[in-house]
Amino acid sequence: MQTLKPSSSMQLSVAPKLCQPLKIVALGDSLVYGYGDPEKGGWVEQLRRWWMLPDSPGHVLYNLGVRGDRTQQVAQRLEIEFRHRGELRNRVPDLIILSVGVNDTPRLGRPTGKNYTDFTQFELEIASLLDQAKQLCPVLFIGMVPVDESKMPFLDCLYYNHSDQYRYKEATRLACQQRQIPYLDIFDQWMQRDENWRKQRITTDGLHPNTLGYQDLLEAVLNWSELTKYHCQENYQLKA
């Protein structure tokens, strides 16, 4: 299927196609919420608007991102959020997009402090979240963005760093792989770029993408082969 890459001005459009609109929920932290992008609201909001265009598939996308959420908190609200999204009685979403984990990684109080979520505990929590989500419907996972370490600490107490981010995202990627859940490794994509490129895409707090950063995120998501399957699927049959 032909991939879609928006222009720098983000004037998105698609060729007319016939396909069944889907209901999709995006759950996670501030990366889903879109914090840091006052102009366009983040990648999920832009994708939601794109799917509302006249010639688009017409998918309904619910943004269920909550700033500061860790994996455990997303898991706690996953099923109730899922069950309450849908215009018709007894209809539930057709796809869950997850993006969470960065808020589990920071060191508390000092650069060598304890991680906010102990790594062993995180492995259990991410496995539980993925198992829970997969029982509901198909799942896609969008990985975390690398922070700007020079801006730490965040909120004067949280020390995010690339080493811990890598460890936690790898645990997530492997857990997804074991469950055949597609995982988009944004962290590795961004780390392959030079430091100046990354700093241009992060807000002054060192943690959240800015408008340019979310634009790159949107392009990565739109061109991800696992999501292009949902842009428009011929003869796609909704579950009863």
Buried (B, 14 or more C-beta within 10 A) or exposed (E): EEEBEBEEEBEBEBEEEEBBBBBBBBBBBBBBBBBBBEEBBBBBBBBBBBBEEEEBBBBBBBBBBBEEBBBBBBBEEBEEBBEEBBEEEEEBBBBBBBBBBBBBBBBEEEEEBEBBBEEEEBBEBBBBBBEBBBEBBBBBBBBBBBBBBEBBBBEEEBBBBBEBBBBBBBBBBBBBEEBEBBBBBBBBBBBEEEEEEBEEBBBEBBBBBBBBBBBBBBBBBBEBEBBBBBBBBEEBEEEE
